[in-house]
Amino acid sequence: MSNIEINEDLCKGCELCTIPCPKELVKMSTHFNRKGYRVSELVDPEHQCTGCTMCAMMCPDAVIKVYR
């Protein structure tokens, strides 16, 4: 079971990480970080994340860590 961790304090809400996810598991959250950006989050209730790292590679600020 793979998982991703997004550093919400550094996320700028650019939504680039939501585009390449093959399972469409990375979404924009409804809450904001301390800087006022709507951050992305992993929505994976059925544990479908494959750990493909596409979201992390797409992140311009390198705030996503992938755990396999």
N, C-alpha and C positions, 0 to 999 in steps of 0.2 A: 504494500500500500504506500503510494507516494503522497507527498504533501508539499505545499509551498508556504513560505513565510514572507509576508510583505511588511517592510518597515514603514508603518503608517506615518511616522513623524517626518520621513523624507519623501514620501510619495507626493507627486504634484498633480495627480489625477488626469494625466494626459490620455488615458484609455488605450494606449498602444499595446499594453499587455493583454487586453481583452480580444484583440483581433486574431492572433495566431493560434489560440487554444483550440485544438482539434475537437475537444469535447464541449467547448463553450462553457467552461467551468469558472473562468475568471470574469467577474462582473464588477460594476461600480456599486459601491455601498451607498447606503442612505445617510450615513453619518460623515462628518467632516473631521479632519485632523486639526491640530493646533494652529496651523497656518491658514486654515479656511478652505482647504482643498477637499473635494469629495474623493476618497481613496478607493482603490480597487481591493477586492477580497475574493477568496476562493469559496465558491458555493458548490460543495461536493458532498451532499448527504449520503450518496451511495458509494463513495470512495472510488470514483472512476478515474481520478488523476493518474496518468501514466508516468509522470516525471520526465516528460519529453524536453523540458527546459526552454520551450519556445517563448513562454511569457518572460522568463528571465533574460533571454537573449534580446528580446524586443525592448526591454526597459532601458531608456536612455540614462537613467540615474542609478542603475544597478542596485535597486532596493529589494529585489526578489531573490530569495534563496530557495533552492529546490532540494528536497530530501527524498531519496528513493528507498 
